[in-house]
Amino acid sequence: MLGFSSCKKEEGKGGRASIRGSVYANDYNASFTQLLNSYYAPEEDVYIIYGDNEFYDDKVETNPAGLFEFKNLRKGKYTIFVYSKDSTGTVPSGVTALSVDAEITEKEETVTLPDFIIVK
């Protein structure tokens, strides 16, 4: 019985599924009172957490069109996040994480996330 439970594959690399999405940026002035520009953000870091891990397990960078993809994933639960400036002034560091949970249920599934909208 113990041998069967130890063979369960956990979230992470080694599969044929993927999670993809895009990062959209709203670029404001220093006081966040005027929107200067909006665009799909190139070269933004996007992070993934496998299952219930406390720290990120992998990261990718968005392409020139603001798209990202985590490939070769197994079935399971994932958290994907990006960092954004805090326009509310309530976060001491000035930076906040925006996250979304995703679940892969099929071996060759592609999960497409809604756009992450960050503040620059």
C-alpha positions in Angstrom: 0.0 0.0 0.0 2.8 2.4 0.8 4.4 1.9 -2.6 1.3 3.2 -4.4 1.0 6.4 -2.4 4.6 7.3 -3.0 4.2 7.1 -6.8 1.7 9.9 -7.0 3.2 12.7 -9.1 2.9 16.1 -7.6 2.5 19.5 -9.2 5.4 20.7 -11.2 7.5 20.0 -14.2 7.4 16.7 -16.1 4.0 16.8 -17.8 2.6 18.0 -21.0 0.2 20.8 -19.8 0.8 24.5 -19.7 -0.4 27.7 -18.2 -0.3 30.9 -20.2 -1.4 34.5 -20.0 -0.3 38.1 -20.5 0.7 41.1 -18.5 -0.8 44.5 -19.2 0.7 47.7 -17.7 -0.8 51.0 -16.8 2.0 53.5 -16.6 1.2 56.4 -14.3 2.9 59.6 -13.2 4.7 59.6 -9.8 1.6 60.5 -7.8 -0.6 58.0 -9.7 -3.0 60.8 -10.7 -2.4 60.7 -14.5 -2.4 57.6 -16.7 0.5 58.2 -19.1 0.4 55.0 -21.2 -1.1 51.5 -21.3 0.5 48.5 -23.1 1.2 44.8 -22.9 4.3 44.7 -20.9 7.5 43.1 -22.3 10.3 41.7 -20.0 8.1 41.4 -16.9 8.9 38.5 -14.5 6.0 36.1 -13.9 6.3 33.5 -11.1 4.7 30.1 -10.4 4.2 28.2 -7.2 3.6 24.5 -7.4 0.9 23.2 -5.1 1.1 24.4 -1.5 4.8 25.5 -1.6 5.6 28.7 0.2 8.1 30.1 -2.3 8.0 30.4 -6.0 9.3 27.4 -8.0 10.0 28.9 -11.4 9.7 32.2 -13.2 9.5 33.3 -16.8 9.8 36.6 -18.5 7.1 38.0 -20.8 7.9 38.2 -24.5 7.8 41.5 -26.5 4.0 41.2 -26.8 3.6 40.8 -23.0 2.8 37.0 -23.2 4.1 34.3 -20.9 3.8 30.5 -20.7 4.8 27.9 -18.2 5.2 24.6 -20.1 5.6 20.9 -19.3 3.5 21.0 -16.2 1.7 18.1 -14.5 -1.9 17.9 -13.3 -2.4 19.9 -10.1 -2.9 23.3 -8.5 -0.7 26.3 -9.1 -0.5 29.9 -8.1 0.9 32.4 -10.7 1.9 35.9 -9.6 3.5 39.2 -10.8 4.6 42.3 -9.0 3.0 45.7 -9.4 3.6 49.1 -7.9 1.1 49.9 -5.1 -0.9 52.9 -6.3 -2.9 53.0 -3.0 0.0 54.0 -0.8 -0.9 51.4 1.8 1.9 48.9 1.2 5.2 50.1 2.9 7.4 48.6 0.2 5.5 50.3 -2.6 5.1 46.9 -4.3 2.3 44.4 -4.2 1.9 40.9 -5.6 -1.0 40.1 -7.9 -1.8 36.4 -7.9 -4.3 34.0 -9.5 -4.8 30.3 -8.7 -5.0 27.8 -11.6 -5.7 24.1 -11.8 -4.6 21.7 -14.5 -6.9 18.7 -14.6 -6.0 17.1 -18.0 -2.5 15.8 -19.1 -2.3 18.0 -22.2 -4.4 20.9 -21.0 -3.6 24.6 -21.7 -5.0 26.9 -19.1 -5.3 30.5 -20.2 -5.4 33.1 -17.5 -7.1 36.5 -17.6 -4.7 39.4 -18.1 -2.6 40.6 -15.1 -3.0 44.4 -15.0 0.0 46.0 -13.3 0.8 49.5 -12.3 4.1 50.9 -13.5 
